[in-house]
């Protein structure tokens, strides 16, 4: 039951990050890591990949 709820939350976060990715480096919205905050290229790549991973793991957890 808990995997279903967490999986649905991951799916929701993944959809939001996929549709509305963070464009600029900030400390409020988006996937933040030390390397992602280094420059804009790393930031955009991290946002693209993290949204896909949220969708993937959310789908796997709801199965």
C-alpha positions as CSV (number, residue, x, y, z in Angstrom):
1,X,0.0,0.0,0.0
2,X,2.8,2.4,0.9
3,X,4.6,1.7,-2.4
4,X,1.4,2.6,-4.3
5,X,1.1,6.0,-2.5
6,X,4.8,6.8,-2.9
7,X,4.7,5.6,-6.5
8,X,1.8,7.9,-7.3
9,X,3.6,10.8,-5.6
10,X,6.7,10.1,-7.7
11,X,4.6,10.0,-10.8
12,X,3.0,13.3,-10.0
13,X,6.4,14.9,-9.3
14,X,7.8,13.4,-12.6
15,X,4.9,14.8,-14.6
16,X,5.2,18.2,-13.1
17,X,9.0,18.3,-13.7
18,X,8.6,16.9,-17.2
19,X,5.9,19.5,-18.3
20,X,7.3,22.5,-16.3
21,X,11.1,22.0,-16.0
22,X,13.1,24.5,-14.1
23,X,14.8,26.8,-16.6
24,X,17.3,28.6,-14.3
25,X,19.4,27.5,-11.4
26,X,17.4,28.1,-8.2
27,X,17.1,26.8,-4.6
28,X,13.3,26.3,-4.6
29,X,12.1,24.2,-7.6
30,X,13.8,21.4,-9.5
31,X,16.3,18.7,-8.9
32,X,19.3,20.1,-7.0
33,X,22.7,18.5,-6.6
34,X,26.2,19.9,-6.2
35,X,27.1,19.1,-9.8
36,X,23.8,20.3,-11.2
37,X,24.3,23.7,-9.6
38,X,27.7,24.2,-11.2
39,X,26.5,25.7,-14.5
40,X,23.5,26.0,-16.7
41,X,24.3,23.0,-19.0
42,X,24.5,20.6,-16.1
43,X,21.3,22.1,-14.6
44,X,19.2,21.5,-17.7
45,X,20.6,18.0,-18.1
46,X,19.8,17.1,-14.5
47,X,16.2,18.5,-14.8
48,X,15.6,16.4,-18.0
49,X,17.0,13.2,-16.5
50,X,15.5,13.5,-13.1
51,X,12.0,13.9,-14.5
52,X,12.4,10.7,-16.5
53,X,13.7,8.8,-13.5
54,X,10.8,10.1,-11.3
55,X,8.4,8.8,-14.0
56,X,10.2,5.5,-14.3
57,X,10.4,4.7,-10.6
58,X,6.9,6.0,-9.9
59,X,5.6,3.6,-12.5
60,X,7.6,0.7,-11.2
61,X,6.5,1.4,-7.6
62,X,2.8,1.5,-8.6
63,X,2.9,-1.9,-10.4
